[in-house]
Amino acid sequence: MFCQPPQLRTTARLMMEVKRDGELRGACFFLRVYVDETRFVDSWASHTAWYTPDIRLRAPVLVRKGDIVDCCIQSDLSGNPSYSMQLRHRTDGLAQEIGKYAWSGD
């Protein structure tokens, strides 16, 4: 049984550090839902009905070791479900949006 009511609106932030110089061309996301401590459903490693979204950047972004890629993920399940993701590149104290994805439907 669920102990608490579900959160219908969520926001999550992922901060990823670039490990080597190169070009960032996009990002791929997958879902892992834990049923218990040892069992989970993984949309990357298994065939599921869940979509694995990817964000392709309009143009490659030059990144350097130590730069940060900040991903903000939002969902709203209170009515017609909607999801969005924004990617920002942080370097030398400056941040710039480099990609986004949005989906809504029932």
N, C-alpha and C positions, 0 to 999 in steps of 0.2 A: 504494500500500500504506500501511496505517496503521503509524506508527512506534512508537506506544505503545499499551498496552491501554486500552480505554475506562474512564472513571471511571463507576462504576455509581451512586454517591451524590454529588450535587452540591448546593451552596448558592451562590446569587448574591444580591448586594444591589445595588439601584438606588436612588440618592438623587437626587430631582428637586426643583429649586427652583421654587416658585410664582412666576410672572412678573407676576401682577396679582391684585388683590383679587377675590373672587368666591365661588361655591359649587362644591365638588367633589362630584359625584354618582356617580362611578365611574371605572373605568379599563379600557382594552381592551389586550390583549396579542396580538402576532403573532410568528411564527417566521420568521427569515431564516437559511437554511443556505447557507454558501458552499461551492461545489464547487471553485472555484479563485479566483484573484485577480479575475476578471471575471464569472464565472457564479455565480448563486445562485438558490435557490428562495425565494420570498417569499409567505407565506400571507396577507398583507394585499392585495397587488397582483395575485395570481394565484389561479386556482381550484386548490385542492389538497385532499387528503383530511384535512389537519391542521385540527383545531379551533382557532378563535381565541377563547380564553376572555376573558370580561369579568367584572369585579367590580362589581356594583351595590351602592352603599351603602344601608343601611336608611333613612338620613335624610341629606340634604345636609349637608356639613361646610363651615362658613365658613372660608375661607382668606384669608390676606393675603400681599401681595408679600413675598418673603423667607422664608416658611414652607418647610418641607421635607416632602415626602412620601417616605417610606422604604418600599421594597418588598423583601421577602425571598422568594426563590423557591427551593424545594427539590424535588429529584427523587430517587427511589430506583428504579433499574432492576434491582436484584439479584434480585428475585423477581417477584411480581405488581407491575407498574409503578404508582407513585404519584407524584403531583405536588401541591404546595401553594404558595399565595401568601398573604402577609399584608401589608396596607397599614397604615402608621402615619403619623399626622400629628404633626409636630414644630413647636411654636410657643412662643416665650417660654421655652425651656429645658424644656418639658414634652412628653412623647410619649404618644399615645393610639392604640390600635388602632382603625381605622375600617372595616376590611373584610378578608374572607378568602375563599379559594376552595380547594377540595380535590377531587381526582379520583383514582380508582384503578380499575384494570381490566386486562384482558389484551389 
